[in-house]
């Protein structure tokens, strides 16, 4: 297929167009992804998550530099929230990383969540595949920054960085919603602020209390500190240490033969999402286009029927091929 050849050959425009079509759910995009899929699996996928204002984009921008200095090509997927009122998204992370715009070894693409929960956009899994086939050695996925819902990133990444900032309640945040379990590396950002030592101690205490089974293959998440971004020497040294630790973690996954289990988890998620898209969405579309959905909503609102019975009935009719 022509688009597949172009992307495999490093055509950024073709890749960008395909990602846009994936976001817009253009049917042809799914066909292209089917052709791309066998070519994937080479890139090291890094997830960066954390609260809004934690400095994820600044860290991502710095890590691009570090990996480029090591001769690696980098793809970045920066997820931005979609307004529930206007349906629009600012897609501002590309502005923060604009200095890499002229570098052919870097491709930064923003994605809008479009209502998806978990800190990621629905198209992110396929967009990672596009970046992979495009030839990027490193693919960085920066989540939207919504707080406690950001655990979906573990389903798409080999290495997850959880970015925390002192004075923002992150000590409690780290305990909630599986954040502790998804982190391969903790980054205490803006560590020159008051409270950074307390935050590090809290994280250390939580790691000490965690059962050994939490640490996959014996990897205990290190706690890395990054201070003022406006002090280049110290900031760059911290980012170099983090990039080295990221590579060390990836090597650990390979050496301990754990990377297969992470790829399996990603395959499970992708299969579930594909089945859901192929079965649920056509059913919903039929219900909406036929007007049945509106009638069912009215009945549920009037308590004439419960939503569980409706769902069971629809599933039964669809599985029997009667819808």
Residue pairs with C-beta under 8 A, 6 or more apart in sequence:
1 31
1 32
1 35
3 14
3 18
3 32
3 35
4 32
4 35
4 36
4 39
4 133
6 14
7 14
7 15
7 18
7 36
7 130
7 133
7 134
8 39
8 133
8 134
8 135
10 134
10 135
12 107
12 134
15 107
15 130
15 131
15 134
16 107
16 109
18 29
18 32
18 33
18 130
19 109
19 111
19 123
19 126
19 127
19 130
21 28
21 29
21 32
22 29
22 33
22 123
22 126
22 127
22 130
23 111
23 112
23 114
23 121
23 122
23 123
29 126
33 126
33 129
33 130
36 129
36 130
36 133
37 129
39 132
39 133
40 129
40 132
40 133
41 132
41 263
42 132
42 137
43 75
43 128
43 131
43 132
43 136
43 137
43 138
43 139
44 137
44 138
44 139
44 158
44 159
44 246
44 250
45 128
45 139
45 141
45 156
45 157
45 158
45 159
46 63
46 138
46 139
46 140
46 141
46 157
46 158
46 159
46 160
46 161
46 246
47 140
47 141
47 143
47 153
47 154
47 156
47 157
47 159
47 160
47 161
48 56
48 59
48 60
48 140
48 141
48 142
48 143
48 160
48 161
48 163
49 56
49 119
49 142
49 143
49 145
49 150
49 153
49 160
49 161
49 162
49 163
49 182
50 56
50 143
50 145
50 150
50 162
50 163
50 164
50 165
50 170
50 187
50 189
51 145
51 147
51 163
51 164
51 165
51 168
51 170
51 173
52 145
52 146
52 147
53 145
53 165
53 168
54 145
54 163
54 164
54 165
54 168
54 170
54 189
55 163
55 165
55 189
55 190
55 226
55 229
56 142
56 143
56 145
56 163
57 78
57 93
57 96
57 97
57 142
58 96
58 189
58 229
59 161
59 163
59 187
59 189
59 226
59 239
59 242
60 76
60 78
60 93
60 97
60 140
60 142
61 96
61 97
61 99
61 100
62 229
62 235
62 236
62 239
63 140
63 239
63 242
63 243
63 246
64 74
64 76
64 97
64 100
64 106
64 140
65 236
65 239
66 236
66 239
66 240
66 242
66 243
67 74
67 137
67 138
67 243
68 74
68 103
68 105
68 106
70 243
72 105
72 137
72 138
73 105
73 106
73 135
73 136
73 137
73 138
74 105
74 106
74 107
74 136
74 137
74 138
74 139
74 140
75 106
75 107
75 108
75 109
75 131
75 134
75 136
75 138
75 139
75 140
76 93
76 97
76 106
76 107
76 108
76 109
76 139
76 140
76 141
76 142
77 109
77 110
77 111
77 124
77 127
77 128
77 131
77 139
77 140
77 141
77 142
78 91
78 93
78 94
78 97
78 108
78 109
78 110
78 111
78 142
79 110
79 111
79 112
79 113
79 119
79 120
79 121
79 124
79 141
79 142
79 143
79 144
80 89
80 90
80 91
80 92
80 93
80 110
80 111
80 112
80 113
80 144
81 89
81 112
81 113
81 144
81 145
81 146
82 88
82 89
82 112
82 113
82 114
82 115
83 89
84 115
87 114
89 110
89 112
89 113
89 114
91 110
91 112
92 110
93 108
93 110
93 142
94 108
94 109
94 110
97 108
100 106
100 108
101 108
107 131
107 134
107 136
109 127
109 131
111 121
111 123
111 124
111 127
112 121
113 119
113 120
113 121
113 122
113 144
114 121
114 122
116 122
117 149
117 152
118 149
118 150
118 151
118 152
118 153
119 143
119 144
119 145
119 146
119 149
119 150
119 151
119 152
119 153
120 141
120 143
120 144
120 152
120 153
120 156
121 127
122 273
124 141
124 156
125 156
125 266
125 269
125 270
125 273
128 139
128 141
128 156
131 139
132 139
141 153
141 156
141 157
143 150
143 152
143 153
144 150
147 173
148 173
148 176
148 177
148 179
149 177
150 177
150 179
151 177
151 178
151 179
151 181
151 182
153 160
153 182
154 160
154 181
154 182
154 265
155 265
155 266
155 269
156 266
156 269
157 262
158 249
158 250
158 253
158 259
158 262
159 184
159 185
159 246
159 249
159 250
159 253
160 182
160 183
160 184
160 185
161 183
161 184
161 185
161 186
161 187
161 242
161 246
162 174
162 179
162 182
162 183
162 185
162 186
162 187
163 187
163 189
164 170
164 173
164 174
164 186
164 187
164 188
164 189
164 199
164 203
165 188
165 189
165 190
165 193
166 188
166 190
166 191
166 193
166 194
166 195
166 196
166 198
166 199
167 193
167 194
167 195
170 199
171 198
171 199
171 202
171 203
173 179
174 180
174 183
174 186
174 202
174 203
174 206
175 206
180 206
180 207
180 210
180 214
181 214
183 221
184 219
184 221
184 249
185 221
185 222
185 224
185 242
185 245
185 246
185 249
186 203
186 221
186 222
186 223
186 224
187 224
187 225
187 226
187 242
188 196
188 199
188 200
188 203
188 223
188 224
188 225
188 226
189 226
190 196
190 226
190 227
190 228
191 225
191 226
191 227
192 227
192 228
196 225
200 223
200 225
203 223
204 223
207 220
207 221
215 221
216 256
216 258
216 261
217 252
217 253
217 256
217 258
218 256
219 249
219 252
219 256
222 245
224 238
224 241
224 242
224 245
225 238
226 235
226 238
226 239
226 242
227 234
227 235
227 238
228 234
228 235
229 235
250 259
252 258
253 259
253 262
279 318
283 314
283 318
283 323
284 293
286 292
286 323
287 293
287 296
287 314
296 305
296 310
299 305
299 310
300 306
300 307
300 310
314 323
317 323
